Amino acid sequence: MDSGRIIAAILFGILHCVLIGMLLEDLRGRKRILGHKKVPWSIAIVCVPLAGALVYVLCHPQIVYGPDDEDEA
């Protein structure tokens, strides 16, 4: 295995850990979740490296665009 692949794997791992932390923090603070279950979302975010995080962001666009008026109430 060459050094370029090793560095890419390490950077991907660091990026994944940061993304997991951000999304789990958002999940913890969110009152309303698609499907009304936080445990399956947290398992998907942690266990499915990129796809789980991407699906969560797509289903909860407030992460990117800011909170809704509904979430503030």
N, CA, C and O of each residue as an XYZ file, in Angstrom:
292
protein
N       0.849     -1.176      0.000
C       0.000      0.000      0.000
C       0.893      1.237      0.000
O       1.795      1.357      0.829
N       0.644      2.138     -0.915
C       1.502      3.319     -0.996
C       1.064      4.394      0.012
O      -0.034      4.340      0.567
N       1.936      5.349      0.226
C       1.693      6.369      1.251
C       0.512      7.272      0.904
O      -0.148      7.787      1.807
N       0.230      7.477     -0.384
C      -0.903      8.306     -0.785
C      -2.230      7.712     -0.340
O      -3.122      8.431      0.110
N      -2.354      6.401     -0.467
C      -3.583      5.727     -0.026
C      -3.716      5.746      1.487
O      -4.817      5.895      2.016
N      -2.609      5.598      2.175
C      -2.640      5.627      3.637
C      -3.078      7.004      4.125
O      -3.914      7.106      5.023
N      -2.527      8.051      3.548
C      -2.902      9.413      3.933
C      -4.365      9.675      3.611
O      -5.068     10.288      4.414
N      -4.837      9.226      2.454
C      -6.240      9.409      2.083
C      -7.161      8.679      3.059
O      -8.202      9.213      3.442
N      -6.789      7.469      3.465
C      -7.601      6.713      4.421
C      -7.649      7.410      5.778
O      -8.702      7.458      6.414
N      -6.521      7.945      6.223
C      -6.472      8.658      7.499
C      -7.319      9.928      7.436
O      -8.062     10.223      8.372
N      -7.213     10.679      6.344
C      -8.007     11.898      6.200
C      -9.496     11.589      6.119
O     -10.310     12.317      6.688
N      -9.863     10.515      5.415
C     -11.262     10.106      5.357
C     -11.762      9.728      6.744
O     -12.886     10.075      7.107
N     -10.956      9.030      7.519
C     -11.341      8.656      8.880
C     -11.541      9.864      9.768
O     -12.496      9.912     10.544
N     -10.654     10.842      9.667
C     -10.793     12.066     10.461
C     -12.051     12.823     10.051
O     -12.808     13.281     10.906
N     -12.274     12.955      8.751
C     -13.469     13.632      8.252
C     -14.733     12.920      8.717
O     -15.706     13.565      9.109
N     -14.720     11.607      8.674
C     -15.872     10.832      9.114
C     -16.148     11.048     10.603
O     -17.301     11.212     11.000
N     -15.111     11.050     11.419
C     -15.298     11.261     12.859
C     -15.857     12.654     13.150
O     -16.728     12.798     14.008
N     -15.375     13.666     12.458
C     -15.888     15.029     12.649
C     -17.347     15.108     12.212
O     -18.169     15.711     12.902
N     -17.671     14.510     11.083
C     -19.038     14.519     10.583
C     -19.976     13.777     11.528
O     -21.093     14.232     11.776
N     -19.534     12.646     12.053
C     -20.337     11.899     13.022
C     -20.628     12.768     14.243
O     -21.766     12.829     14.708
N     -19.613     13.432     14.753
C     -19.809     14.281     15.925
C     -20.804     15.401     15.677
O     -21.668     15.670     16.512
N     -20.683     16.052     14.530
C     -21.593     17.152     14.203
C     -23.033     16.653     14.058
O     -23.961     17.274     14.578
N     -23.217     15.548     13.362
C     -24.564     15.048     13.124
C     -25.195     14.456     14.373
O     -26.400     14.607     14.576
N     -24.422     13.791     15.210
C     -24.987     13.271     16.459
C     -25.358     14.407     17.408
O     -26.350     14.311     18.131
N     -24.577     15.471     17.411
C     -24.928     16.643     18.223
C     -26.222     17.274     17.722
O     -27.076     17.659     18.521
N     -26.371     17.380     16.406
C     -27.601     17.909     15.839
C     -28.781     16.992     16.161
O     -29.863     17.468     16.506
N     -28.576     15.699     16.051
C     -29.635     14.734     16.341
C     -30.073     14.818     17.795
O     -31.263     14.726     18.095
N     -29.120     14.990     18.689
C     -29.436     15.079     20.116
C     -30.288     16.307     20.433
O     -31.193     16.240     21.265
N     -30.001     17.419     19.776
C     -30.716     18.653     20.066
C     -32.017     18.844     19.300
O     -32.782     19.759     19.606
N     -32.276     18.013     18.327
C     -33.468     18.161     17.486
C     -34.698     17.559     18.161
O     -34.644     16.446     18.685
N     -35.808     18.304     18.144
C     -37.054     17.818     18.742
C     -37.811     16.904     17.790
O     -38.355     15.882     18.206
N     -37.845     17.267     16.522
C     -38.601     16.498     15.534
C     -37.638     15.824     14.565
O     -36.754     16.465     13.996
N     -37.827     14.519     14.390
C     -36.968     13.709     13.526
C     -37.855     12.938     12.555
O     -38.934     12.478     12.927
N     -37.406     12.799     11.324
C     -38.118     12.001     10.345
C     -38.169     10.555     10.828
O     -37.128      9.941     11.061
N     -39.360     10.015     10.979
C     -39.521      8.661     11.494
C     -39.711      8.622     13.000
O     -40.059      7.576     13.550
N     -39.488      9.738     13.676
C     -39.710      9.888     15.123
C     -38.863      8.946     15.981
O     -39.217      8.691     17.132
N     -37.775      8.433     15.459
C     -36.890      7.542     16.224
C     -35.448      7.996     16.059
O     -34.927      8.026     14.944
N     -34.807      8.348     17.156
C     -33.431      8.830     17.093
C     -32.406      7.696     17.063
O     -31.333      7.854     16.481
N     -32.718      6.570     17.673
C     -31.750      5.475     17.749
C     -31.402      4.923     16.356
O     -30.218      4.753     16.065
N     -32.388      4.634     15.482
C     -31.997      4.157     14.144
C     -31.183      5.184     13.362
O     -30.275      4.812     12.618
N     -31.495      6.472     13.519
C     -30.712      7.504     12.838
C     -29.280      7.508     13.349
O     -28.340      7.609     12.560
N     -29.104      7.399     14.655
C     -27.741      7.421     15.187
C     -26.959      6.189     14.741
O     -25.763      6.288     14.463
N     -27.610      5.037     14.668
C     -26.933      3.833     14.192
C     -26.532      3.987     12.730
O     -25.431      3.599     12.341
N     -27.427      4.553     11.920
C     -27.115      4.752     10.500
C     -25.962      5.732     10.325
O     -25.093      5.519      9.479
N     -25.944      6.800     11.114
C     -24.880      7.799     11.006
C     -23.529      7.194     11.369
O     -22.526      7.470     10.711
N     -23.501      6.377     12.408
C     -22.235      5.828     12.885
C     -21.774      4.626     12.054
O     -20.590      4.518     11.734
N     -22.688      3.730     11.705
C     -22.297      2.460     11.082
C     -22.131      2.513      9.569
O     -21.343      1.748      9.013
N     -22.841      3.379      8.906
C     -22.739      3.463      7.444
C     -21.942      4.730      7.143
O     -22.510      5.823      7.138
N     -20.639      4.606      6.893
C     -19.729      5.742      6.917
C     -20.183      7.017      6.215
O     -20.310      8.045      6.879
N     -20.422      7.004      4.966
C     -20.766      8.251      4.287
C     -22.241      8.300      3.932
O     -22.854      9.366      3.986
N     -22.811      7.181      3.575
C     -24.209      7.160      3.132
C     -25.169      7.518      4.260
O     -26.132      8.247      4.023
N     -24.940      7.034      5.476
C     -25.826      7.345      6.598
C     -25.840      8.832      6.897
O     -26.900      9.408      7.139
N     -24.674      9.455      6.883
C     -24.586     10.890      7.131
C     -25.238     11.680      5.996
O     -25.934     12.665      6.244
N     -25.016     11.255      4.765
C     -25.592     11.947      3.619
C     -27.115     11.859      3.632
O     -27.785     12.858      3.372
N     -27.669     10.701      3.924
C     -29.125     10.548      3.986
C     -29.697     11.409      5.108
O     -30.748     12.024      4.930
N     -29.029     11.464      6.256
C     -29.505     12.296      7.362
C     -29.532     13.769      6.956
O     -30.507     14.465      7.241
N     -28.497     14.247      6.307
C     -28.447     15.644      5.875
C     -29.534     15.924      4.841
O     -30.154     16.987      4.874
N     -29.771     14.994      3.930
C     -30.810     15.189      2.923
C     -32.213     15.181      3.532
O     -33.091     15.904      3.060
N     -32.434     14.384      4.561
C     -33.754     14.307      5.195
C     -33.991     15.446      6.187
O     -35.140     15.722      6.534
N     -32.951     16.099      6.642
C     -33.061     17.185      7.609
C     -32.262     18.388      7.100
O     -31.171     18.660      7.602
N     -32.797     19.111      6.105
C     -32.037     20.197      5.477
C     -31.792     21.394      6.389
O     -31.033     22.289      6.019
N     -32.405     21.439      7.565
C     -32.187     22.548      8.486
C     -30.739     22.610      8.945
O     -30.281     23.661      9.395
N     -30.013     21.509      8.839
C     -28.607     21.489      9.218
C     -27.838     22.460      8.330
O     -26.962     23.184      8.803
N     -28.168     22.471      7.053
C     -27.474     23.309      6.086
C     -28.079     24.700      6.030
O     -27.352     25.692      5.978
N     -29.422     24.784      6.040
C     -30.108     26.046      5.819
C     -30.490     26.782      7.089
O     -30.991     27.903      7.001
N     -30.283     26.217      8.247
C     -30.662     26.842      9.508
C     -31.964     26.272     10.013
O     -32.643     25.547      9.287
N     -32.334     26.589     11.265
C     -33.523     25.995     11.874
C     -34.822     26.536     11.273
O     -34.890     27.674     10.808
N     -35.849     25.682     11.297
C     -37.192     26.083     10.903
C     -37.830     26.902     12.007
O     -37.337     26.942     13.134
N     -38.929     27.551     11.673
C     -39.725     28.205     12.707
C     -40.367     27.157     13.608
O     -40.592     27.408     14.792
N     -40.662     25.980     13.051
C     -41.290     24.912     13.826
C     -40.354     24.365     14.885
O     -40.808     24.041     15.982
N     -39.054     24.250     14.599
C     -38.102     23.710     15.565
C     -37.828     24.674     16.700
O     -37.438     24.245     17.786
N     -38.020     25.967     16.479
C     -37.741     26.953     17.517
C     -38.834     26.988     18.561
O     -38.585     27.411     19.690
N     -40.040     26.555     18.221
C     -41.177     26.630     19.154
C     -41.065     25.618     20.260
O     -41.938     25.550     21.125
